[in-house]
């Protein structure tokens, strides 16, 4: 694609990057076939190709409007188009640049500003979020059904954190939301790692991964959160922690990009690059340790399948498209002797997408219905996923049990 970006933006690092990404797009249209919003809305400007054109117009200095902003807002940032693109267009990075640029030109309405501010402050503050969820659970019986479905119940059975010490240590991120909504996820992951001779450790100084604020165009705040995490983890890495293990794929895709996000920061670039290099999704760690995992599972006599072993797995966009970890969880679940249901259009987003379900509820709910129909078609006993956002979103639309896949693997190990 020919470009003529406006000076002086085209001479900045972001300008040069945007220009290179724009020029790599050949407008072939393969991306439209896998774009959830284009499939739902049928509008070219709600496809990656259309949004790339809008961003090109914006960066070339042409007039933009609230309509431009709306089409960019409607993108889920699922990055399914990146998986499909034969030219390797880094659409997600271009979208972040475009959204940030349009935010400077188009002033949002007061209600939009308020809700985005609250999302960036509440979701990323564990203490505030935990308190609000506590109050929400108390008032849950009195709330409208639509809101009630969004508030998860307290987990009936708490998984205890292992107390064993091992020479091998890996860091887990508690996160700002997952530790409140589903603390069993990290506890189950820690127990699995413990069985493999790995001690899971946590830094209480670490907090939000930075994804929520970054995608709300509060990038300066996001970078501060990222630096705070690096400062929290670095002493543990210096003491020998060999990896940072992500149990929420949404956080994982962001932490893996710390090196990119801080590439021009003289104080943090090297540390950020190292953090990204040693960050892995839990499924990647268990893939590395698969031989040992097989031995543990075989010792637990998991060979005989039951009806309860028929499950549906929803692979989050941040796992299969963002982290390029497609098929790893499915393989682990099969090693654990689960039978996986066929899920139609497994590459499509469930509609959660960080804050998307709150900011774009109509599109989100349509995607949720489609996803639940696909996941439940063959009547599995359980739905498993790999991201807390997807888990709570899917659970809000079905009575079927929805869990993190690590909890299912732990159940097999303990049986």
C-alpha positions as CSV (number, residue, x, y, z in Angstrom):
1,X,0.0,0.0,0.0
2,X,1.3,3.4,-0.9
3,X,1.5,5.9,1.9
4,X,2.3,9.5,2.5
5,X,2.3,10.1,6.3
6,X,2.2,13.6,7.5
7,X,5.4,15.2,8.8
8,X,6.7,15.3,11.6
9,X,4.8,12.1,12.6
10,X,6.4,10.1,9.9
11,X,9.9,10.8,11.4
12,X,9.0,9.5,14.8
13,X,9.5,5.8,15.9
14,X,5.8,5.2,15.9
15,X,5.4,7.0,12.6
16,X,8.1,4.8,11.0
17,X,6.6,1.7,12.5
18,X,3.1,2.6,11.3
19,X,4.3,3.4,7.8
20,X,6.1,0.0,7.5
21,X,3.0,-1.8,8.7
22,X,0.7,0.1,6.3
23,X,3.0,-0.6,3.4
24,X,3.0,-4.3,4.2
25,X,-0.8,-4.5,3.7
26,X,-1.7,-5.6,0.1
27,X,-5.5,-5.3,0.7
28,X,-6.0,-8.9,-0.3
29,X,-9.1,-9.3,2.0
30,X,-8.2,-12.6,3.6
31,X,-8.6,-10.8,7.0
32,X,-12.3,-10.1,6.3
33,X,-13.1,-13.9,6.4
34,X,-12.0,-14.2,10.0
35,X,-13.0,-10.9,11.5
36,X,-15.8,-11.2,14.0
37,X,-17.1,-7.7,13.6
38,X,-17.2,-7.8,9.8
39,X,-19.0,-11.1,9.9
40,X,-21.6,-9.6,12.2
41,X,-22.0,-6.1,10.8
42,X,-21.0,-6.6,7.1
43,X,-19.4,-3.1,7.0
44,X,-16.0,-2.9,5.3
45,X,-15.0,-0.2,7.8
46,X,-15.6,-2.8,10.5
47,X,-13.0,-5.1,9.0
48,X,-9.2,-5.0,9.5
49,X,-8.8,-3.9,5.9
50,X,-11.3,-1.1,6.3
51,X,-9.8,0.0,9.6
52,X,-6.3,0.0,8.1
53,X,-7.6,2.4,5.5
54,X,-9.1,4.6,8.2
55,X,-5.8,4.7,10.1
56,X,-3.9,5.5,6.9
57,X,-6.2,8.5,6.2
58,X,-5.8,9.6,9.8
59,X,-2.0,9.4,9.8
60,X,-1.8,11.2,6.4
61,X,-3.5,14.2,8.0
62,X,-7.0,13.8,6.5
63,X,-10.1,14.8,8.5
64,X,-11.4,12.2,11.0
65,X,-14.6,12.1,12.9
66,X,-16.4,10.3,15.7
67,X,-17.4,7.7,13.0
68,X,-13.7,6.9,12.5
69,X,-13.3,6.5,16.2
70,X,-16.4,4.3,16.4
71,X,-15.1,1.9,13.8
72,X,-11.7,1.6,15.6
73,X,-13.5,1.2,19.0
74,X,-15.5,-1.7,17.5
75,X,-12.4,-3.7,16.9
76,X,-12.0,-6.5,19.5
77,X,-8.2,-6.6,19.1
78,X,-8.6,-10.3,18.8
79,X,-5.9,-10.5,16.2
80,X,-7.6,-13.3,14.3
81,X,-6.7,-11.3,11.2
82,X,-3.0,-11.6,12.0
83,X,-3.2,-15.3,12.0
84,X,-4.9,-15.2,8.6
85,X,-2.9,-12.5,7.0
86,X,-0.4,-13.9,4.3
87,X,1.6,-10.7,4.4
88,X,2.3,-10.7,8.2
89,X,0.7,-7.4,8.8
90,X,1.1,-6.4,12.5
91,X,-2.5,-5.1,12.7
92,X,-2.7,-5.0,16.5
93,X,0.3,-2.7,16.8
94,X,-1.1,-0.4,14.0
95,X,-4.5,-0.3,15.7
96,X,-2.9,0.9,19.0
97,X,-1.1,3.6,17.1
98,X,-4.2,4.6,15.3
99,X,-6.4,4.6,18.3
100,X,-3.9,6.7,20.3
101,X,-3.8,9.3,17.4
102,X,-7.5,9.5,17.0
103,X,-8.0,10.0,20.7
104,X,-5.9,13.2,20.5
105,X,-8.1,14.5,17.7
106,X,-11.6,13.5,18.7
107,X,-12.9,14.4,22.2
108,X,-15.1,11.8,23.8
109,X,-18.4,12.6,25.3
110,X,-18.5,13.1,29.1
111,X,-20.3,9.7,29.7
112,X,-17.6,7.9,27.6
113,X,-14.8,9.7,29.5
114,X,-16.4,8.7,32.9
115,X,-16.8,5.0,32.1
116,X,-13.4,4.7,30.6
117,X,-11.9,6.4,33.7
118,X,-13.7,4.1,36.0
119,X,-12.7,1.0,34.1
120,X,-9.0,2.1,34.2
121,X,-9.2,2.9,37.9
122,X,-11.4,0.1,39.2
123,X,-10.3,-2.9,37.2
124,X,-6.7,-2.3,37.7
125,X,-6.9,-1.7,41.5
126,X,-7.2,-5.0,43.3
127,X,-8.3,-3.5,46.6
128,X,-11.1,-1.4,45.0
129,X,-12.2,-4.2,42.7
130,X,-12.3,-6.8,45.5
131,X,-14.4,-4.6,47.7
132,X,-16.9,-3.9,44.9
133,X,-17.2,-7.6,44.0
134,X,-17.8,-8.3,47.7
135,X,-20.6,-5.7,47.8
136,X,-21.9,-7.0,44.5
137,X,-22.2,-10.6,45.8
138,X,-24.1,-9.4,48.9
139,X,-26.6,-7.4,46.7
140,X,-26.7,-10.0,43.9
141,X,-30.2,-11.3,44.7
142,X,-31.7,-7.8,44.3
143,X,-30.0,-7.0,41.0
144,X,-31.5,-7.3,37.5
145,X,-30.8,-10.6,35.7
146,X,-28.4,-9.0,33.2
147,X,-26.2,-7.6,35.9
148,X,-26.6,-10.6,38.2
149,X,-25.1,-12.9,35.5
150,X,-21.9,-10.8,35.5
151,X,-21.1,-11.3,39.2
152,X,-19.5,-14.7,39.8
153,X,-20.3,-16.6,42.9
154,X,-17.7,-17.5,45.5
155,X,-15.9,-20.7,44.6
156,X,-17.4,-23.5,46.6
157,X,-14.2,-25.4,47.1
158,X,-11.0,-23.5,47.8
159,X,-7.7,-25.0,46.5
160,X,-4.9,-24.5,48.9
161,X,-1.5,-23.2,47.8
162,X,1.3,-25.9,48.0
163,X,3.8,-25.5,50.8
164,X,6.7,-27.5,49.3
165,X,10.0,-25.7,48.4
166,X,11.9,-26.6,45.2
167,X,15.1,-25.5,43.7
168,X,13.3,-24.7,40.5
169,X,11.2,-21.5,40.9
170,X,8.8,-19.7,38.5
171,X,6.8,-16.5,39.1
172,X,3.0,-16.4,38.8
173,X,1.2,-13.1,38.3
174,X,-1.8,-12.6,40.7
175,X,-3.3,-10.0,38.4
176,X,-5.9,-7.3,39.3
177,X,-9.0,-9.3,38.5
178,X,-8.3,-13.0,38.5
179,X,-7.1,-13.2,42.1
180,X,-10.5,-11.8,43.2
181,X,-12.9,-13.6,40.8
182,X,-11.2,-17.0,40.6
183,X,-8.2,-17.5,43.0
184,X,-8.4,-21.2,42.4
185,X,-6.8,-20.8,39.0
186,X,-3.4,-19.8,40.3
187,X,-3.6,-22.2,43.2
188,X,-4.4,-25.1,40.8
189,X,-1.5,-24.0,38.6
190,X,0.8,-23.8,41.5
191,X,-0.1,-27.4,42.6
192,X,0.5,-28.7,39.1
193,X,3.9,-27.0,39.0
194,X,4.6,-28.4,42.4
195,X,4.0,-32.0,41.1
196,X,6.6,-31.2,38.4
197,X,9.1,-30.1,41.0
198,X,8.7,-26.4,40.4
199,X,7.8,-23.9,43.1
200,X,5.4,-21.1,42.1
201,X,6.2,-17.8,43.7
202,X,4.4,-14.5,43.7
203,X,5.6,-10.9,44.3
204,X,3.0,-9.0,46.2
205,X,4.4,-5.8,44.7
206,X,3.3,-6.8,41.2
207,X,-0.1,-5.7,40.0
208,X,-2.1,-5.1,36.8
209,X,-0.2,-6.3,33.6
210,X,-1.0,-3.0,31.9
211,X,-3.3,-4.4,29.2
212,X,-6.6,-2.7,30.3
213,X,-5.1,0.8,30.5
214,X,-3.1,0.4,27.3
215,X,-6.1,-0.6,25.3
216,X,-8.2,2.3,26.8
217,X,-5.5,4.6,25.3
218,X,-4.1,5.5,28.7
219,X,-0.7,4.4,27.6
220,X,1.3,6.5,30.0
221,X,-0.4,4.9,33.0
222,X,0.0,1.5,31.4
223,X,3.7,1.9,31.1
224,X,4.0,2.9,34.7
225,X,2.1,-0.3,35.7
226,X,4.5,-2.3,33.4
227,X,7.6,-0.7,35.0
228,X,6.2,-1.5,38.5
229,X,5.9,-5.2,37.6
230,X,9.4,-5.3,36.2
231,X,10.7,-3.7,39.4
232,X,8.7,-6.3,41.4
233,X,9.9,-9.3,39.4
234,X,13.5,-8.4,38.8
235,X,14.9,-9.3,42.2
236,X,13.3,-12.7,41.9
237,X,14.8,-13.2,38.5
238,X,18.2,-12.3,39.9
239,X,17.7,-14.9,42.6
240,X,17.2,-17.6,40.0
241,X,13.5,-17.6,39.0
242,X,13.6,-19.2,35.6
243,X,10.3,-18.1,34.1
244,X,7.2,-16.0,34.5
245,X,4.2,-18.2,34.1
246,X,0.9,-16.7,32.8
247,X,-2.4,-18.3,33.8
248,X,-4.5,-15.6,32.1
249,X,-3.7,-15.5,28.4
250,X,-4.9,-11.8,28.2
251,X,-2.1,-10.9,30.6
252,X,0.3,-13.2,28.9
253,X,0.1,-11.6,25.5
254,X,0.8,-8.2,27.1
255,X,3.7,-9.2,29.3
256,X,5.3,-10.9,26.2
257,X,5.2,-7.5,24.6
258,X,6.9,-5.6,27.4
259,X,10.1,-5.6,25.5
260,X,8.4,-4.0,22.5
261,X,6.4,-1.5,24.6
262,X,9.6,-0.3,26.4
263,X,12.0,-0.7,23.6
264,X,12.9,3.1,23.6
265,X,13.2,3.4,27.4
266,X,16.8,3.7,28.3
267,X,16.3,2.6,31.9
268,X,13.9,-0.4,31.3
269,X,14.4,-1.7,27.7
270,X,16.9,-4.4,28.6
271,X,15.0,-5.6,31.6
272,X,11.7,-5.5,29.7
273,X,13.2,-7.5,26.8
274,X,14.4,-10.1,29.3
275,X,11.0,-10.3,31.0
276,X,9.3,-10.9,27.6
277,X,11.8,-13.6,26.8
278,X,11.1,-15.7,29.9
279,X,7.4,-15.2,30.0
280,X,5.3,-18.3,29.0
281,X,1.7,-19.4,29.1
282,X,1.1,-22.3,31.5
283,X,0.4,-24.5,28.5
284,X,3.9,-23.8,27.2
285,X,5.5,-24.8,30.5
286,X,3.5,-28.0,30.6
287,X,4.4,-28.7,27.0
288,X,8.1,-28.4,27.9
289,X,7.4,-30.7,30.9
290,X,5.1,-33.0,29.0
291,X,7.0,-36.3,29.6
292,X,7.0,-35.8,33.4
293,X,3.3,-34.8,33.2
294,X,2.5,-38.0,31.4
295,X,4.2,-40.0,34.1
296,X,2.2,-38.3,36.8
297,X,-1.1,-38.7,35.0
298,X,-0.4,-42.4,34.2
299,X,0.4,-43.0,37.9
300,X,-3.1,-41.6,38.7
301,X,-4.8,-44.1,36.3
302,X,-6.5,-41.6,34.1
303,X,-6.9,-44.0,31.2
304,X,-10.6,-44.8,31.5
305,X,-12.8,-42.0,30.2
306,X,-16.2,-41.2,31.8
307,X,-19.0,-38.9,30.6
308,X,-17.5,-36.2,32.8
309,X,-14.4,-36.2,30.7
310,X,-16.2,-34.9,27.6
311,X,-15.5,-31.2,27.5
312,X,-15.5,-28.2,25.2
313,X,-12.4,-26.0,25.1
314,X,-12.6,-22.3,24.2
315,X,-9.2,-21.1,23.1
316,X,-9.0,-17.3,23.9
317,X,-7.9,-15.0,21.1
318,X,-5.0,-13.9,23.3
319,X,-3.8,-17.5,23.4
320,X,-4.2,-18.7,19.8
321,X,-3.8,-15.4,17.9
322,X,-1.9,-13.2,20.3
323,X,0.6,-15.7,21.8
324,X,0.4,-18.2,18.8
325,X,-0.1,-21.0,21.3
326,X,-2.8,-22.8,19.2
327,X,-3.4,-26.4,20.1
328,X,-1.1,-26.6,23.2
329,X,-3.9,-26.7,25.8
330,X,-5.9,-29.1,23.7
331,X,-2.9,-31.5,23.6
332,X,-2.4,-31.3,27.3
333,X,-6.1,-32.0,28.0
334,X,-5.9,-35.0,25.7
335,X,-2.8,-36.3,27.6
336,X,-5.0,-36.0,30.7
337,X,-7.5,-38.2,28.9
338,X,-10.2,-35.7,28.3
339,X,-12.3,-36.0,25.1
340,X,-12.7,-32.7,23.3
341,X,-15.9,-31.7,21.7
342,X,-15.7,-30.2,18.2
343,X,-16.2,-26.4,18.4
344,X,-17.3,-24.7,15.2
345,X,-15.5,-21.4,14.3
346,X,-13.1,-21.9,17.2
347,X,-10.9,-19.1,15.9
348,X,-13.6,-16.5,16.6
349,X,-13.8,-14.3,19.7
350,X,-16.3,-14.9,22.5
351,X,-16.9,-11.1,22.8
352,X,-15.2,-10.6,26.1
353,X,-12.0,-8.9,24.9
354,X,-11.0,-7.0,28.0
355,X,-13.4,-4.1,28.5
356,X,-15.2,-4.7,25.2
357,X,-18.2,-6.5,26.8
358,X,-18.8,-3.3,28.8
359,X,-18.1,-0.7,26.1
360,X,-19.7,-2.6,23.1
361,X,-22.4,-4.7,24.8
362,X,-24.6,-5.3,21.7
363,X,-21.8,-6.8,19.6
364,X,-20.3,-8.6,22.6
365,X,-23.6,-10.3,23.4
366,X,-24.1,-11.5,19.8
367,X,-20.6,-13.0,19.8
368,X,-21.3,-14.6,23.2
369,X,-24.5,-16.3,22.0
370,X,-22.7,-17.6,18.9
371,X,-19.8,-18.9,21.0
372,X,-22.0,-20.6,23.5
373,X,-24.0,-22.2,20.7
374,X,-20.8,-23.6,19.3
375,X,-19.4,-24.7,22.6
376,X,-22.5,-26.5,23.8
377,X,-23.7,-28.0,20.5
378,X,-22.4,-31.5,21.3
379,X,-23.5,-31.3,25.0
380,X,-20.2,-31.4,26.8
381,X,-20.2,-31.7,30.5
382,X,-17.8,-28.8,31.1
383,X,-16.5,-25.8,29.2
384,X,-12.8,-25.0,29.8
385,X,-10.9,-21.9,28.8
386,X,-7.6,-20.1,29.5
387,X,-8.4,-16.6,30.3
388,X,-10.4,-15.1,33.2
389,X,-12.2,-12.5,31.0
390,X,-13.4,-15.3,28.7
391,X,-14.3,-17.5,31.6
392,X,-16.6,-14.9,33.4
393,X,-18.1,-13.7,30.1
394,X,-19.0,-17.2,28.9
395,X,-20.3,-18.2,32.4
396,X,-22.6,-15.2,32.3
397,X,-24.4,-16.8,29.3
398,X,-24.7,-20.4,30.3
399,X,-25.7,-22.6,33.3
400,X,-22.9,-25.1,32.3
401,X,-19.8,-25.2,34.5
402,X,-17.0,-23.0,33.0
403,X,-13.5,-23.4,34.4
404,X,-9.9,-22.7,33.7
405,X,-8.3,-25.8,32.1
406,X,-5.6,-26.0,34.8
407,X,-8.3,-26.9,37.3
408,X,-9.4,-29.9,35.2
409,X,-5.9,-31.1,34.9
410,X,-5.4,-30.8,38.7
411,X,-8.5,-32.8,39.3
412,X,-7.0,-35.6,37.1
413,X,-3.7,-35.5,39.0
414,X,-5.5,-35.6,42.4
415,X,-8.0,-38.4,41.5
